[in-house]
């Protein structure tokens, strides 16, 4: 009679009591998808599907940004920036909390973000020629660096790591909101975006936190592929990765702007 593999692995202890599995074994057990029977008609998330959807979103952002940069007259830059920011934020929050992300909502979000980035980048480029290329290069280098350190295992996404990063992300966005409110009472708000030492430190902190969010995005994608996540989650994974890259780009753009003053 064949032995149960679980009993065979953990059941060899004095007195017949199985030993307590260590953290590595528990993680391996947790990562194994539960068997739910064959599902021949269901498609699963793959690395190619996530890459293709992320490329589609980033390509839409670049296209919409280029059109906004070239076609929008200067007098319409501020209204376009406000409308795209509000619309993008609203749609992004909806997709984040409901996880209802598909081709239409993801690409529509990319259009809003593209107009926003196109308007902001145009303003920075007029003031500091060449800054957009520098910010794009910096974003690519940071993203590639974080992917490298994640793949070699230098950073592991543990529950504690996730709690810290999520808490820090909520904290910095809370500070941004308070800073916006403070502008109603003082010209520089809390000095978080004034270009001074506090602003430089705040942007550096945001870049670090955005980089840690990239690691969490990579881990979400890898776990989803390994555990057989449904194909519809590929759009959600691409959306999360795009949001982080947009945030990282904006913070690097600001930081380079501070340095070039």
Rosetta constraint file for C-alpha pairs under 8 A:
AtomPair CA 3 CA 7 HARMONIC 7.40 0.50
AtomPair CA 3 CA 8 HARMONIC 6.44 0.50
AtomPair CA 4 CA 8 HARMONIC 5.94 0.50
AtomPair CA 5 CA 9 HARMONIC 6.05 0.50
AtomPair CA 6 CA 10 HARMONIC 6.09 0.50
AtomPair CA 6 CA 11 HARMONIC 7.60 0.50
AtomPair CA 7 CA 11 HARMONIC 4.71 0.50
AtomPair CA 7 CA 12 HARMONIC 7.87 0.50
AtomPair CA 7 CA 18 HARMONIC 7.92 0.50
AtomPair CA 8 CA 12 HARMONIC 7.00 0.50
AtomPair CA 10 CA 18 HARMONIC 5.14 0.50
AtomPair CA 10 CA 19 HARMONIC 6.05 0.50
AtomPair CA 10 CA 20 HARMONIC 7.94 0.50
AtomPair CA 10 CA 21 HARMONIC 7.65 0.50
AtomPair CA 11 CA 16 HARMONIC 6.52 0.50
AtomPair CA 11 CA 17 HARMONIC 6.48 0.50
AtomPair CA 11 CA 18 HARMONIC 4.32 0.50
AtomPair CA 11 CA 19 HARMONIC 7.05 0.50
AtomPair CA 12 CA 16 HARMONIC 6.67 0.50
AtomPair CA 12 CA 17 HARMONIC 7.51 0.50
AtomPair CA 12 CA 18 HARMONIC 6.17 0.50
AtomPair CA 12 CA 19 HARMONIC 7.58 0.50
AtomPair CA 13 CA 17 HARMONIC 5.54 0.50
AtomPair CA 13 CA 18 HARMONIC 5.52 0.50
AtomPair CA 13 CA 19 HARMONIC 6.25 0.50
AtomPair CA 21 CA 25 HARMONIC 5.78 0.50
AtomPair CA 21 CA 26 HARMONIC 6.25 0.50
AtomPair CA 22 CA 26 HARMONIC 6.25 0.50
AtomPair CA 23 CA 27 HARMONIC 6.11 0.50
AtomPair CA 24 CA 28 HARMONIC 6.22 0.50
AtomPair CA 25 CA 29 HARMONIC 6.18 0.50
AtomPair CA 26 CA 30 HARMONIC 6.08 0.50
AtomPair CA 27 CA 31 HARMONIC 6.10 0.50
AtomPair CA 28 CA 32 HARMONIC 6.48 0.50
AtomPair CA 31 CA 223 HARMONIC 7.60 0.50
AtomPair CA 31 CA 226 HARMONIC 7.90 0.50
AtomPair CA 31 CA 227 HARMONIC 6.80 0.50
AtomPair CA 32 CA 227 HARMONIC 6.48 0.50
AtomPair CA 33 CA 227 HARMONIC 5.09 0.50
AtomPair CA 33 CA 228 HARMONIC 7.18 0.50
AtomPair CA 42 CA 230 HARMONIC 7.28 0.50
AtomPair CA 43 CA 230 HARMONIC 6.13 0.50
AtomPair CA 43 CA 231 HARMONIC 5.45 0.50
AtomPair CA 44 CA 225 HARMONIC 7.55 0.50
AtomPair CA 44 CA 228 HARMONIC 5.76 0.50
AtomPair CA 44 CA 229 HARMONIC 5.66 0.50
AtomPair CA 44 CA 230 HARMONIC 4.46 0.50
AtomPair CA 44 CA 231 HARMONIC 4.44 0.50
AtomPair CA 45 CA 49 HARMONIC 6.42 0.50
AtomPair CA 45 CA 50 HARMONIC 7.31 0.50
AtomPair CA 45 CA 224 HARMONIC 6.95 0.50
AtomPair CA 45 CA 225 HARMONIC 5.66 0.50
AtomPair CA 45 CA 228 HARMONIC 6.72 0.50
AtomPair CA 45 CA 229 HARMONIC 5.57 0.50
AtomPair CA 45 CA 230 HARMONIC 5.43 0.50
AtomPair CA 45 CA 231 HARMONIC 4.15 0.50
AtomPair CA 45 CA 232 HARMONIC 7.29 0.50
AtomPair CA 45 CA 233 HARMONIC 6.71 0.50
AtomPair CA 45 CA 234 HARMONIC 5.63 0.50
AtomPair CA 46 CA 50 HARMONIC 6.46 0.50
AtomPair CA 46 CA 225 HARMONIC 5.59 0.50
AtomPair CA 46 CA 231 HARMONIC 7.51 0.50
AtomPair CA 46 CA 234 HARMONIC 7.55 0.50
AtomPair CA 47 CA 51 HARMONIC 6.11 0.50
AtomPair CA 47 CA 221 HARMONIC 7.65 0.50
AtomPair CA 47 CA 225 HARMONIC 7.01 0.50
AtomPair CA 48 CA 52 HARMONIC 5.99 0.50
AtomPair CA 49 CA 53 HARMONIC 6.20 0.50
AtomPair CA 49 CA 231 HARMONIC 7.85 0.50
AtomPair CA 49 CA 234 HARMONIC 6.23 0.50
AtomPair CA 50 CA 54 HARMONIC 6.01 0.50
AtomPair CA 50 CA 221 HARMONIC 7.82 0.50
AtomPair CA 50 CA 234 HARMONIC 5.01 0.50
AtomPair CA 50 CA 235 HARMONIC 6.87 0.50
AtomPair CA 50 CA 237 HARMONIC 6.68 0.50
AtomPair CA 50 CA 238 HARMONIC 5.72 0.50
AtomPair CA 51 CA 55 HARMONIC 6.00 0.50
AtomPair CA 51 CA 238 HARMONIC 7.40 0.50
AtomPair CA 52 CA 56 HARMONIC 6.18 0.50
AtomPair CA 53 CA 57 HARMONIC 6.24 0.50
AtomPair CA 53 CA 234 HARMONIC 7.26 0.50
AtomPair CA 53 CA 235 HARMONIC 6.23 0.50
AtomPair CA 53 CA 238 HARMONIC 5.87 0.50
AtomPair CA 54 CA 58 HARMONIC 6.12 0.50
AtomPair CA 54 CA 235 HARMONIC 7.84 0.50
AtomPair CA 54 CA 238 HARMONIC 4.63 0.50
AtomPair CA 54 CA 239 HARMONIC 7.12 0.50
AtomPair CA 54 CA 241 HARMONIC 7.38 0.50
AtomPair CA 54 CA 242 HARMONIC 6.69 0.50
AtomPair CA 55 CA 59 HARMONIC 5.79 0.50
AtomPair CA 56 CA 60 HARMONIC 6.10 0.50
AtomPair CA 56 CA 107 HARMONIC 7.68 0.50
AtomPair CA 57 CA 61 HARMONIC 6.25 0.50
AtomPair CA 57 CA 106 HARMONIC 6.93 0.50
AtomPair CA 57 CA 107 HARMONIC 5.83 0.50
AtomPair CA 57 CA 110 HARMONIC 5.65 0.50
AtomPair CA 57 CA 238 HARMONIC 7.69 0.50
AtomPair CA 57 CA 239 HARMONIC 7.74 0.50
AtomPair CA 57 CA 242 HARMONIC 7.19 0.50
AtomPair CA 58 CA 62 HARMONIC 6.23 0.50
AtomPair CA 58 CA 110 HARMONIC 7.19 0.50
AtomPair CA 58 CA 242 HARMONIC 6.97 0.50
AtomPair CA 59 CA 63 HARMONIC 6.15 0.50
AtomPair CA 60 CA 64 HARMONIC 5.97 0.50
AtomPair CA 60 CA 107 HARMONIC 6.79 0.50
AtomPair CA 60 CA 110 HARMONIC 5.84 0.50
AtomPair CA 60 CA 111 HARMONIC 6.23 0.50
AtomPair CA 60 CA 114 HARMONIC 7.05 0.50
AtomPair CA 61 CA 65 HARMONIC 5.84 0.50
AtomPair CA 61 CA 110 HARMONIC 5.06 0.50
AtomPair CA 61 CA 111 HARMONIC 5.76 0.50
AtomPair CA 61 CA 112 HARMONIC 7.94 0.50
AtomPair CA 61 CA 113 HARMONIC 6.20 0.50
AtomPair CA 61 CA 114 HARMONIC 3.93 0.50
AtomPair CA 61 CA 115 HARMONIC 7.56 0.50
AtomPair CA 61 CA 117 HARMONIC 7.98 0.50
AtomPair CA 62 CA 66 HARMONIC 6.01 0.50
AtomPair CA 62 CA 114 HARMONIC 6.07 0.50
AtomPair CA 63 CA 67 HARMONIC 6.28 0.50
AtomPair CA 63 CA 114 HARMONIC 7.15 0.50
AtomPair CA 64 CA 68 HARMONIC 6.15 0.50
AtomPair CA 64 CA 110 HARMONIC 7.96 0.50
AtomPair CA 64 CA 111 HARMONIC 5.58 0.50
AtomPair CA 64 CA 112 HARMONIC 7.92 0.50
AtomPair CA 64 CA 114 HARMONIC 4.71 0.50
AtomPair CA 64 CA 115 HARMONIC 5.57 0.50
AtomPair CA 64 CA 118 HARMONIC 7.36 0.50
AtomPair CA 65 CA 69 HARMONIC 5.99 0.50
AtomPair CA 65 CA 111 HARMONIC 7.97 0.50
AtomPair CA 65 CA 113 HARMONIC 7.90 0.50
AtomPair CA 65 CA 114 HARMONIC 4.23 0.50
AtomPair CA 65 CA 115 HARMONIC 4.85 0.50
AtomPair CA 65 CA 116 HARMONIC 7.22 0.50
AtomPair CA 65 CA 117 HARMONIC 5.99 0.50
AtomPair CA 65 CA 118 HARMONIC 3.85 0.50
AtomPair CA 65 CA 119 HARMONIC 7.27 0.50
AtomPair CA 66 CA 70 HARMONIC 6.17 0.50
AtomPair CA 66 CA 114 HARMONIC 7.91 0.50
AtomPair CA 66 CA 118 HARMONIC 6.17 0.50
AtomPair CA 67 CA 71 HARMONIC 5.56 0.50
AtomPair CA 67 CA 72 HARMONIC 7.60 0.50
AtomPair CA 67 CA 115 HARMONIC 7.85 0.50
AtomPair CA 67 CA 118 HARMONIC 7.80 0.50
AtomPair CA 68 CA 72 HARMONIC 5.24 0.50
AtomPair CA 68 CA 114 HARMONIC 7.86 0.50
AtomPair CA 68 CA 115 HARMONIC 5.49 0.50
AtomPair CA 68 CA 118 HARMONIC 5.58 0.50
AtomPair CA 68 CA 119 HARMONIC 6.45 0.50
AtomPair CA 69 CA 118 HARMONIC 5.20 0.50
AtomPair CA 69 CA 119 HARMONIC 6.08 0.50
AtomPair CA 69 CA 122 HARMONIC 5.96 0.50
AtomPair CA 72 CA 76 HARMONIC 6.25 0.50
AtomPair CA 72 CA 77 HARMONIC 6.52 0.50
AtomPair CA 73 CA 77 HARMONIC 6.72 0.50
AtomPair CA 76 CA 80 HARMONIC 6.01 0.50
AtomPair CA 77 CA 81 HARMONIC 5.95 0.50
AtomPair CA 77 CA 119 HARMONIC 5.85 0.50
AtomPair CA 78 CA 82 HARMONIC 6.22 0.50
AtomPair CA 78 CA 119 HARMONIC 7.82 0.50
AtomPair CA 79 CA 83 HARMONIC 6.07 0.50
AtomPair CA 80 CA 84 HARMONIC 5.90 0.50
AtomPair CA 80 CA 115 HARMONIC 7.16 0.50
AtomPair CA 80 CA 116 HARMONIC 7.23 0.50
AtomPair CA 80 CA 119 HARMONIC 7.52 0.50
AtomPair CA 81 CA 85 HARMONIC 5.94 0.50
AtomPair CA 81 CA 115 HARMONIC 7.03 0.50
AtomPair CA 81 CA 116 HARMONIC 5.10 0.50
AtomPair CA 81 CA 119 HARMONIC 6.15 0.50
AtomPair CA 81 CA 120 HARMONIC 7.46 0.50
AtomPair CA 82 CA 86 HARMONIC 6.16 0.50
AtomPair CA 82 CA 116 HARMONIC 7.96 0.50
AtomPair CA 83 CA 87 HARMONIC 6.01 0.50
AtomPair CA 84 CA 88 HARMONIC 5.70 0.50
AtomPair CA 84 CA 112 HARMONIC 4.83 0.50
AtomPair CA 84 CA 113 HARMONIC 6.67 0.50
AtomPair CA 84 CA 115 HARMONIC 6.35 0.50
AtomPair CA 84 CA 116 HARMONIC 5.57 0.50
AtomPair CA 85 CA 89 HARMONIC 5.96 0.50
AtomPair CA 85 CA 112 HARMONIC 7.08 0.50
AtomPair CA 85 CA 113 HARMONIC 7.22 0.50
AtomPair CA 85 CA 116 HARMONIC 6.14 0.50
AtomPair CA 86 CA 90 HARMONIC 6.10 0.50
AtomPair CA 87 CA 91 HARMONIC 6.12 0.50
AtomPair CA 87 CA 112 HARMONIC 6.73 0.50
AtomPair CA 88 CA 92 HARMONIC 5.80 0.50
AtomPair CA 88 CA 109 HARMONIC 5.66 0.50
AtomPair CA 88 CA 112 HARMONIC 5.28 0.50
AtomPair CA 88 CA 113 HARMONIC 6.13 0.50
AtomPair CA 89 CA 93 HARMONIC 6.07 0.50
AtomPair CA 90 CA 94 HARMONIC 6.26 0.50
AtomPair CA 91 CA 95 HARMONIC 6.24 0.50
AtomPair CA 91 CA 105 HARMONIC 7.75 0.50
AtomPair CA 91 CA 109 HARMONIC 6.53 0.50
AtomPair CA 92 CA 96 HARMONIC 6.03 0.50
AtomPair CA 92 CA 109 HARMONIC 6.88 0.50
AtomPair CA 93 CA 97 HARMONIC 6.13 0.50
AtomPair CA 94 CA 98 HARMONIC 5.95 0.50
AtomPair CA 94 CA 99 HARMONIC 7.78 0.50
AtomPair CA 94 CA 100 HARMONIC 7.84 0.50
AtomPair CA 95 CA 99 HARMONIC 5.05 0.50
AtomPair CA 95 CA 100 HARMONIC 5.34 0.50
AtomPair CA 95 CA 101 HARMONIC 5.74 0.50
AtomPair CA 95 CA 105 HARMONIC 7.95 0.50
AtomPair CA 96 CA 100 HARMONIC 7.83 0.50
AtomPair CA 99 CA 236 HARMONIC 6.67 0.50
AtomPair CA 100 CA 236 HARMONIC 7.74 0.50
AtomPair CA 101 CA 105 HARMONIC 6.02 0.50
AtomPair CA 101 CA 106 HARMONIC 6.14 0.50
AtomPair CA 101 CA 232 HARMONIC 7.77 0.50
AtomPair CA 101 CA 233 HARMONIC 7.81 0.50
AtomPair CA 101 CA 235 HARMONIC 5.90 0.50
AtomPair CA 101 CA 236 HARMONIC 5.48 0.50
AtomPair CA 101 CA 239 HARMONIC 7.75 0.50
AtomPair CA 102 CA 106 HARMONIC 5.88 0.50
AtomPair CA 102 CA 232 HARMONIC 7.22 0.50
AtomPair CA 102 CA 235 HARMONIC 5.88 0.50
AtomPair CA 102 CA 236 HARMONIC 7.63 0.50
AtomPair CA 103 CA 107 HARMONIC 5.95 0.50
AtomPair CA 103 CA 235 HARMONIC 7.04 0.50
AtomPair CA 104 CA 108 HARMONIC 5.97 0.50
AtomPair CA 105 CA 109 HARMONIC 6.01 0.50
AtomPair CA 106 CA 110 HARMONIC 6.26 0.50
AtomPair CA 106 CA 235 HARMONIC 7.18 0.50
AtomPair CA 106 CA 239 HARMONIC 6.52 0.50
AtomPair CA 107 CA 111 HARMONIC 6.27 0.50
AtomPair CA 108 CA 112 HARMONIC 6.54 0.50
AtomPair CA 109 CA 113 HARMONIC 6.21 0.50
AtomPair CA 110 CA 114 HARMONIC 5.84 0.50
AtomPair CA 111 CA 115 HARMONIC 6.28 0.50
AtomPair CA 112 CA 116 HARMONIC 6.27 0.50
AtomPair CA 113 CA 117 HARMONIC 6.00 0.50
AtomPair CA 114 CA 118 HARMONIC 5.81 0.50
AtomPair CA 115 CA 119 HARMONIC 6.13 0.50
AtomPair CA 116 CA 120 HARMONIC 6.24 0.50
AtomPair CA 117 CA 121 HARMONIC 5.71 0.50
AtomPair CA 118 CA 122 HARMONIC 5.97 0.50
AtomPair CA 119 CA 123 HARMONIC 6.44 0.50
AtomPair CA 120 CA 124 HARMONIC 6.39 0.50
AtomPair CA 121 CA 125 HARMONIC 5.92 0.50
AtomPair CA 121 CA 132 HARMONIC 6.31 0.50
AtomPair CA 122 CA 126 HARMONIC 6.16 0.50
AtomPair CA 123 CA 127 HARMONIC 6.53 0.50
AtomPair CA 124 CA 128 HARMONIC 5.81 0.50
AtomPair CA 124 CA 129 HARMONIC 7.72 0.50
AtomPair CA 124 CA 131 HARMONIC 7.00 0.50
AtomPair CA 124 CA 132 HARMONIC 7.49 0.50
AtomPair CA 124 CA 257 HARMONIC 7.47 0.50
AtomPair CA 125 CA 129 HARMONIC 4.82 0.50
AtomPair CA 125 CA 130 HARMONIC 6.32 0.50
AtomPair CA 125 CA 131 HARMONIC 5.86 0.50
AtomPair CA 125 CA 132 HARMONIC 6.26 0.50
AtomPair CA 128 CA 257 HARMONIC 7.21 0.50
AtomPair CA 128 CA 260 HARMONIC 7.25 0.50
AtomPair CA 130 CA 134 HARMONIC 6.58 0.50
AtomPair CA 131 CA 135 HARMONIC 6.11 0.50
AtomPair CA 131 CA 253 HARMONIC 7.13 0.50
AtomPair CA 131 CA 256 HARMONIC 7.13 0.50
AtomPair CA 131 CA 257 HARMONIC 7.39 0.50
AtomPair CA 132 CA 136 HARMONIC 6.11 0.50
AtomPair CA 132 CA 253 HARMONIC 7.03 0.50
AtomPair CA 133 CA 137 HARMONIC 6.06 0.50
AtomPair CA 134 CA 138 HARMONIC 6.07 0.50
AtomPair CA 134 CA 253 HARMONIC 7.95 0.50
AtomPair CA 134 CA 256 HARMONIC 7.96 0.50
AtomPair CA 135 CA 139 HARMONIC 6.10 0.50
AtomPair CA 135 CA 249 HARMONIC 6.22 0.50
AtomPair CA 135 CA 252 HARMONIC 5.68 0.50
AtomPair CA 135 CA 253 HARMONIC 5.07 0.50
AtomPair CA 135 CA 256 HARMONIC 7.28 0.50
AtomPair CA 136 CA 140 HARMONIC 6.26 0.50
AtomPair CA 136 CA 249 HARMONIC 6.59 0.50
AtomPair CA 137 CA 141 HARMONIC 6.16 0.50
AtomPair CA 138 CA 142 HARMONIC 6.13 0.50
AtomPair CA 138 CA 249 HARMONIC 7.80 0.50
AtomPair CA 138 CA 252 HARMONIC 6.94 0.50
AtomPair CA 139 CA 143 HARMONIC 6.09 0.50
AtomPair CA 139 CA 245 HARMONIC 7.26 0.50
AtomPair CA 139 CA 248 HARMONIC 6.42 0.50
AtomPair CA 139 CA 249 HARMONIC 5.48 0.50
AtomPair CA 139 CA 252 HARMONIC 7.06 0.50
AtomPair CA 140 CA 144 HARMONIC 6.04 0.50
AtomPair CA 141 CA 145 HARMONIC 6.00 0.50
AtomPair CA 142 CA 146 HARMONIC 6.13 0.50
AtomPair CA 142 CA 211 HARMONIC 7.25 0.50
AtomPair CA 143 CA 147 HARMONIC 6.18 0.50
AtomPair CA 143 CA 211 HARMONIC 7.23 0.50
AtomPair CA 143 CA 214 HARMONIC 7.24 0.50
AtomPair CA 143 CA 245 HARMONIC 7.82 0.50
AtomPair CA 144 CA 148 HARMONIC 6.19 0.50
AtomPair CA 145 CA 149 HARMONIC 6.32 0.50
AtomPair CA 146 CA 150 HARMONIC 6.04 0.50
AtomPair CA 146 CA 211 HARMONIC 6.68 0.50
AtomPair CA 146 CA 212 HARMONIC 7.94 0.50
AtomPair CA 146 CA 214 HARMONIC 7.07 0.50
AtomPair CA 146 CA 215 HARMONIC 6.46 0.50
AtomPair CA 147 CA 151 HARMONIC 6.09 0.50
AtomPair CA 147 CA 214 HARMONIC 7.96 0.50
AtomPair CA 147 CA 215 HARMONIC 6.99 0.50
AtomPair CA 147 CA 218 HARMONIC 7.32 0.50
AtomPair CA 148 CA 152 HARMONIC 6.29 0.50
AtomPair CA 149 CA 153 HARMONIC 6.26 0.50
AtomPair CA 149 CA 154 HARMONIC 5.21 0.50
AtomPair CA 149 CA 155 HARMONIC 6.40 0.50
AtomPair CA 150 CA 154 HARMONIC 5.95 0.50
AtomPair CA 150 CA 155 HARMONIC 5.45 0.50
AtomPair CA 150 CA 156 HARMONIC 7.08 0.50
AtomPair CA 150 CA 215 HARMONIC 6.40 0.50
AtomPair CA 150 CA 218 HARMONIC 7.78 0.50
AtomPair CA 155 CA 215 HARMONIC 7.85 0.50
AtomPair CA 156 CA 161 HARMONIC 7.79 0.50
AtomPair CA 157 CA 161 HARMONIC 5.76 0.50
AtomPair CA 157 CA 162 HARMONIC 6.45 0.50
AtomPair CA 157 CA 215 HARMONIC 7.48 0.50
AtomPair CA 157 CA 216 HARMONIC 6.51 0.50
AtomPair CA 157 CA 219 HARMONIC 6.86 0.50
AtomPair CA 158 CA 162 HARMONIC 6.18 0.50
AtomPair CA 159 CA 163 HARMONIC 6.21 0.50
AtomPair CA 160 CA 164 HARMONIC 6.24 0.50
AtomPair CA 161 CA 165 HARMONIC 6.18 0.50
AtomPair CA 162 CA 166 HARMONIC 5.96 0.50
AtomPair CA 162 CA 216 HARMONIC 7.46 0.50
AtomPair CA 163 CA 167 HARMONIC 5.94 0.50
AtomPair CA 164 CA 168 HARMONIC 6.03 0.50
AtomPair CA 165 CA 169 HARMONIC 6.01 0.50
AtomPair CA 165 CA 209 HARMONIC 6.70 0.50
AtomPair CA 165 CA 212 HARMONIC 6.72 0.50
AtomPair CA 165 CA 213 HARMONIC 6.91 0.50
AtomPair CA 166 CA 170 HARMONIC 6.20 0.50
AtomPair CA 167 CA 171 HARMONIC 6.08 0.50
AtomPair CA 168 CA 172 HARMONIC 6.24 0.50
AtomPair CA 168 CA 209 HARMONIC 7.01 0.50
AtomPair CA 169 CA 173 HARMONIC 6.30 0.50
AtomPair CA 169 CA 209 HARMONIC 6.58 0.50
AtomPair CA 169 CA 210 HARMONIC 7.94 0.50
AtomPair CA 170 CA 174 HARMONIC 6.01 0.50
AtomPair CA 171 CA 175 HARMONIC 6.27 0.50
AtomPair CA 172 CA 176 HARMONIC 6.24 0.50
AtomPair CA 172 CA 206 HARMONIC 7.12 0.50
AtomPair CA 173 CA 177 HARMONIC 6.27 0.50
AtomPair CA 174 CA 178 HARMONIC 6.27 0.50
AtomPair CA 175 CA 179 HARMONIC 5.95 0.50
AtomPair CA 176 CA 180 HARMONIC 6.27 0.50
AtomPair CA 176 CA 192 HARMONIC 7.79 0.50
AtomPair CA 177 CA 181 HARMONIC 6.43 0.50
AtomPair CA 178 CA 182 HARMONIC 6.08 0.50
AtomPair CA 179 CA 183 HARMONIC 6.46 0.50
AtomPair CA 179 CA 189 HARMONIC 5.30 0.50
AtomPair CA 179 CA 190 HARMONIC 5.38 0.50
AtomPair CA 179 CA 191 HARMONIC 7.84 0.50
AtomPair CA 179 CA 192 HARMONIC 6.93 0.50
AtomPair CA 180 CA 184 HARMONIC 7.48 0.50
AtomPair CA 180 CA 189 HARMONIC 6.78 0.50
AtomPair CA 181 CA 185 HARMONIC 7.74 0.50
AtomPair CA 181 CA 189 HARMONIC 7.52 0.50
AtomPair CA 182 CA 186 HARMONIC 6.20 0.50
AtomPair CA 182 CA 188 HARMONIC 7.91 0.50
AtomPair CA 182 CA 189 HARMONIC 4.46 0.50
AtomPair CA 182 CA 190 HARMONIC 6.48 0.50
AtomPair CA 183 CA 187 HARMONIC 5.64 0.50
AtomPair CA 183 CA 188 HARMONIC 6.17 0.50
AtomPair CA 183 CA 189 HARMONIC 4.31 0.50
AtomPair CA 183 CA 190 HARMONIC 7.85 0.50
AtomPair CA 184 CA 189 HARMONIC 7.66 0.50
AtomPair CA 185 CA 189 HARMONIC 7.30 0.50
AtomPair CA 188 CA 192 HARMONIC 7.91 0.50
AtomPair CA 188 CA 193 HARMONIC 7.45 0.50
AtomPair CA 188 CA 194 HARMONIC 5.90 0.50
AtomPair CA 191 CA 195 HARMONIC 7.65 0.50
AtomPair CA 191 CA 196 HARMONIC 7.16 0.50
AtomPair CA 191 CA 198 HARMONIC 6.35 0.50
AtomPair CA 191 CA 199 HARMONIC 6.09 0.50
AtomPair CA 192 CA 198 HARMONIC 5.95 0.50
AtomPair CA 192 CA 199 HARMONIC 4.32 0.50
AtomPair CA 192 CA 200 HARMONIC 7.98 0.50
AtomPair CA 192 CA 202 HARMONIC 6.28 0.50
AtomPair CA 193 CA 199 HARMONIC 5.00 0.50
AtomPair CA 194 CA 199 HARMONIC 5.92 0.50
AtomPair CA 195 CA 199 HARMONIC 5.24 0.50
AtomPair CA 195 CA 200 HARMONIC 6.48 0.50
AtomPair CA 195 CA 258 HARMONIC 5.34 0.50
AtomPair CA 196 CA 200 HARMONIC 6.33 0.50
AtomPair CA 196 CA 258 HARMONIC 7.83 0.50
AtomPair CA 197 CA 201 HARMONIC 6.22 0.50
AtomPair CA 198 CA 202 HARMONIC 6.06 0.50
AtomPair CA 199 CA 203 HARMONIC 6.15 0.50
AtomPair CA 200 CA 204 HARMONIC 6.23 0.50
AtomPair CA 200 CA 255 HARMONIC 6.42 0.50
AtomPair CA 200 CA 258 HARMONIC 7.12 0.50
AtomPair CA 201 CA 205 HARMONIC 6.18 0.50
AtomPair CA 202 CA 206 HARMONIC 6.18 0.50
AtomPair CA 203 CA 207 HARMONIC 6.14 0.50
AtomPair CA 203 CA 251 HARMONIC 5.82 0.50
AtomPair CA 203 CA 252 HARMONIC 7.61 0.50
AtomPair CA 203 CA 254 HARMONIC 7.33 0.50
AtomPair CA 203 CA 255 HARMONIC 6.21 0.50
AtomPair CA 204 CA 208 HARMONIC 6.30 0.50
AtomPair CA 204 CA 251 HARMONIC 7.92 0.50
AtomPair CA 204 CA 255 HARMONIC 7.55 0.50
AtomPair CA 205 CA 209 HARMONIC 6.22 0.50
AtomPair CA 206 CA 210 HARMONIC 5.94 0.50
AtomPair CA 206 CA 248 HARMONIC 7.86 0.50
AtomPair CA 206 CA 251 HARMONIC 6.83 0.50
AtomPair CA 207 CA 211 HARMONIC 6.06 0.50
AtomPair CA 207 CA 248 HARMONIC 5.96 0.50
AtomPair CA 207 CA 251 HARMONIC 6.21 0.50
AtomPair CA 207 CA 252 HARMONIC 7.06 0.50
AtomPair CA 208 CA 212 HARMONIC 6.34 0.50
AtomPair CA 209 CA 213 HARMONIC 6.24 0.50
AtomPair CA 210 CA 214 HARMONIC 6.35 0.50
AtomPair CA 210 CA 244 HARMONIC 6.16 0.50
AtomPair CA 210 CA 245 HARMONIC 7.92 0.50
AtomPair CA 210 CA 247 HARMONIC 6.93 0.50
AtomPair CA 210 CA 248 HARMONIC 5.78 0.50
AtomPair CA 211 CA 215 HARMONIC 6.66 0.50
AtomPair CA 211 CA 248 HARMONIC 7.37 0.50
AtomPair CA 212 CA 216 HARMONIC 6.53 0.50
AtomPair CA 213 CA 217 HARMONIC 6.21 0.50
AtomPair CA 213 CA 244 HARMONIC 6.70 0.50
AtomPair CA 214 CA 218 HARMONIC 6.23 0.50
AtomPair CA 214 CA 241 HARMONIC 6.79 0.50
AtomPair CA 214 CA 244 HARMONIC 6.39 0.50
AtomPair CA 214 CA 245 HARMONIC 7.77 0.50
AtomPair CA 215 CA 219 HARMONIC 6.21 0.50
AtomPair CA 216 CA 220 HARMONIC 6.09 0.50
AtomPair CA 217 CA 221 HARMONIC 6.28 0.50
AtomPair CA 217 CA 237 HARMONIC 7.16 0.50
AtomPair CA 217 CA 240 HARMONIC 6.67 0.50
AtomPair CA 217 CA 241 HARMONIC 5.86 0.50
AtomPair CA 218 CA 222 HARMONIC 6.18 0.50
AtomPair CA 219 CA 223 HARMONIC 5.98 0.50
AtomPair CA 220 CA 224 HARMONIC 5.98 0.50
AtomPair CA 220 CA 237 HARMONIC 7.31 0.50
AtomPair CA 221 CA 225 HARMONIC 6.23 0.50
AtomPair CA 221 CA 237 HARMONIC 6.29 0.50
AtomPair CA 222 CA 226 HARMONIC 6.15 0.50
AtomPair CA 223 CA 227 HARMONIC 5.92 0.50
AtomPair CA 224 CA 228 HARMONIC 6.05 0.50
AtomPair CA 224 CA 229 HARMONIC 4.90 0.50
AtomPair CA 225 CA 229 HARMONIC 6.07 0.50
AtomPair CA 229 CA 233 HARMONIC 6.82 0.50
AtomPair CA 230 CA 234 HARMONIC 7.79 0.50
AtomPair CA 232 CA 236 HARMONIC 7.36 0.50
AtomPair CA 233 CA 237 HARMONIC 6.11 0.50
AtomPair CA 234 CA 238 HARMONIC 6.12 0.50
AtomPair CA 235 CA 239 HARMONIC 6.00 0.50
AtomPair CA 236 CA 240 HARMONIC 6.24 0.50
AtomPair CA 237 CA 241 HARMONIC 6.25 0.50
AtomPair CA 238 CA 242 HARMONIC 6.05 0.50
AtomPair CA 239 CA 243 HARMONIC 6.16 0.50
AtomPair CA 240 CA 244 HARMONIC 6.41 0.50
AtomPair CA 241 CA 245 HARMONIC 6.28 0.50
AtomPair CA 242 CA 246 HARMONIC 6.13 0.50
AtomPair CA 243 CA 247 HARMONIC 6.28 0.50
AtomPair CA 244 CA 248 HARMONIC 6.08 0.50
AtomPair CA 245 CA 249 HARMONIC 6.07 0.50
AtomPair CA 246 CA 250 HARMONIC 6.29 0.50
AtomPair CA 247 CA 251 HARMONIC 6.31 0.50
AtomPair CA 248 CA 252 HARMONIC 6.18 0.50
AtomPair CA 249 CA 253 HARMONIC 6.02 0.50
AtomPair CA 250 CA 254 HARMONIC 6.21 0.50
AtomPair CA 251 CA 255 HARMONIC 6.15 0.50
AtomPair CA 252 CA 256 HARMONIC 6.14 0.50
AtomPair CA 253 CA 257 HARMONIC 6.14 0.50
AtomPair CA 254 CA 258 HARMONIC 6.25 0.50
AtomPair CA 255 CA 259 HARMONIC 6.37 0.50
AtomPair CA 256 CA 260 HARMONIC 6.17 0.50
AtomPair CA 257 CA 261 HARMONIC 6.41 0.50
